[in-house]
């Protein structure tokens, strides 16, 4: 049964310059994220690796770039949220993207 969530998917930025740890919450639809890719405004799409819980990591320096995310869930749905975080994003901030 699909889950309806109020508001968009939330992306909380943690880590440091070469270790981006992104907590992904408020995911509707199937609700369980099976893959995440990240794209900086000066990079191509790159897969993130699952760290623990709903934390996903990238070991690329993306500072100073707008960030986009592509999420896939277990029911084979996918969603792309473009330019969720502005170029001046900072660790500890949370941004809201689209919703399933």
C-alpha positions as a Markdown table, in Angstrom:
| # | Residue | x | y | z |
|---|---|---|---|---|
| 1 | Unk | 0.0 | 0.0 | 0.0 |
| 2 | Unk | 1.5 | 3.3 | -1.1 |
| 3 | Unk | 2.1 | 5.8 | 1.7 |
| 4 | Unk | 1.0 | 9.4 | 1.2 |
| 5 | Unk | 3.3 | 12.0 | 2.8 |
| 6 | Unk | 2.7 | 15.7 | 3.4 |
| 7 | Unk | 5.3 | 17.9 | 1.9 |
| 8 | Unk | 8.3 | 16.9 | -0.1 |
| 9 | Unk | 11.2 | 14.5 | 0.5 |
| 10 | Unk | 13.7 | 16.0 | 2.9 |
| 11 | Unk | 17.5 | 15.9 | 2.3 |
| 12 | Unk | 19.6 | 16.7 | 5.4 |
| 13 | Unk | 23.2 | 17.4 | 4.6 |
| 14 | Unk | 25.8 | 16.1 | 7.0 |
| 15 | Unk | 29.5 | 15.3 | 6.8 |
| 16 | Unk | 32.3 | 17.4 | 5.5 |
| 17 | Unk | 33.9 | 18.4 | 2.1 |
| 18 | Unk | 34.8 | 15.0 | 0.8 |
| 19 | Unk | 32.2 | 13.0 | 2.8 |
| 20 | Unk | 28.6 | 14.0 | 2.0 |
| 21 | Unk | 26.3 | 12.1 | 4.3 |
| 22 | Unk | 22.7 | 12.8 | 3.3 |
| 23 | Unk | 19.8 | 11.7 | 5.5 |
| 24 | Unk | 16.7 | 11.2 | 3.3 |
| 25 | Unk | 13.3 | 11.4 | 5.1 |
| 26 | Unk | 9.6 | 11.9 | 4.5 |
| 27 | Unk | 9.6 | 9.5 | 1.5 |
| 28 | Unk | 6.1 | 8.6 | 0.2 |
| 29 | Unk | 5.0 | 5.8 | -2.1 |
| 30 | Unk | 6.7 | 2.5 | -1.2 |
| 31 | Unk | 8.7 | 4.5 | 1.3 |
| 32 | Unk | 11.8 | 2.3 | 1.2 |
| 33 | Unk | 14.7 | 3.9 | -0.8 |
| 34 | Unk | 16.8 | 1.3 | -2.7 |
| 35 | Unk | 19.1 | 3.7 | -4.6 |
| 36 | Unk | 20.2 | 7.3 | -4.7 |
| 37 | Unk | 22.2 | 9.3 | -7.1 |
| 38 | Unk | 23.5 | 12.9 | -6.6 |
| 39 | Unk | 24.5 | 15.5 | -9.2 |
| 40 | Unk | 26.3 | 18.7 | -8.6 |
| 41 | Unk | 25.8 | 21.7 | -11.0 |
| 42 | Unk | 29.4 | 20.9 | -12.3 |
| 43 | Unk | 29.3 | 17.1 | -12.2 |
| 44 | Unk | 27.4 | 14.3 | -13.8 |
| 45 | Unk | 25.1 | 12.0 | -12.0 |
| 46 | Unk | 26.9 | 9.6 | -9.6 |
| 47 | Unk | 25.5 | 6.8 | -7.4 |
| 48 | Unk | 25.6 | 7.3 | -3.7 |
| 49 | Unk | 26.4 | 4.3 | -1.4 |
| 50 | Unk | 24.1 | 3.2 | 1.4 |
| 51 | Unk | 25.7 | 4.0 | 4.7 |
| 52 | Unk | 23.1 | 3.1 | 7.4 |
| 53 | Unk | 19.4 | 3.7 | 8.0 |
| 54 | Unk | 18.3 | 6.2 | 5.4 |
| 55 | Unk | 21.8 | 7.8 | 5.2 |
| 56 | Unk | 23.4 | 7.8 | 1.8 |
| 57 | Unk | 27.0 | 8.9 | 1.2 |
| 58 | Unk | 29.1 | 10.4 | -1.6 |
| 59 | Unk | 32.9 | 10.9 | -1.4 |
| 60 | Unk | 33.0 | 13.7 | -3.9 |
| 61 | Unk | 33.6 | 17.3 | -3.1 |
| 62 | Unk | 30.4 | 19.1 | -4.1 |
| 63 | Unk | 30.9 | 22.3 | -2.1 |
| 64 | Unk | 29.7 | 25.4 | -4.0 |
| 65 | Unk | 27.4 | 23.5 | -6.3 |
| 66 | Unk | 23.7 | 23.2 | -6.5 |
| 67 | Unk | 22.6 | 19.7 | -5.8 |
| 68 | Unk | 20.1 | 17.4 | -7.4 |
| 69 | Unk | 19.0 | 13.9 | -6.3 |
| 70 | Unk | 17.5 | 10.9 | -8.0 |
| 71 | Unk | 15.8 | 8.4 | -5.8 |
| 72 | Unk | 14.4 | 4.9 | -6.6 |
| 73 | Unk | 12.2 | 2.9 | -4.2 |
| 74 | Unk | 11.4 | -0.8 | -4.0 |
| 75 | Unk | 8.3 | -0.5 | -6.1 |
| 76 | Unk | 10.5 | 0.6 | -9.0 |
| 77 | Unk | 9.3 | 4.2 | -8.9 |
| 78 | Unk | 11.9 | 6.9 | -9.3 |
| 79 | Unk | 11.9 | 10.6 | -8.7 |
| 80 | Unk | 14.3 | 13.3 | -9.6 |
| 81 | Unk | 14.5 | 16.5 | -7.6 |
| 82 | Unk | 16.6 | 19.1 | -9.5 |
| 83 | Unk | 18.6 | 21.8 | -7.8 |
| 84 | Unk | 17.2 | 21.0 | -4.3 |
| 85 | Unk | 20.1 | 22.6 | -2.5 |
| 86 | Unk | 21.4 | 26.0 | -3.8 |
| 87 | Unk | 25.2 | 26.5 | -4.4 |
| 88 | Unk | 25.7 | 28.0 | -1.0 |
| 89 | Unk | 24.2 | 25.0 | 0.9 |
| 90 | Unk | 25.9 | 24.1 | 4.2 |
| 91 | Unk | 26.3 | 21.0 | 6.3 |
| 92 | Unk | 23.5 | 20.7 | 8.9 |
| 93 | Unk | 20.9 | 22.2 | 6.5 |
| 94 | Unk | 17.8 | 20.4 | 5.3 |
| 95 | Unk | 16.2 | 20.9 | 1.9 |
| 96 | Unk | 12.9 | 19.7 | 0.4 |
| 97 | Unk | 12.4 | 18.1 | -3.0 |
| 98 | Unk | 9.6 | 16.5 | -4.9 |
| 99 | Unk | 7.4 | 13.7 | -3.5 |
| 100 | Unk | 6.1 | 10.3 | -4.8 |
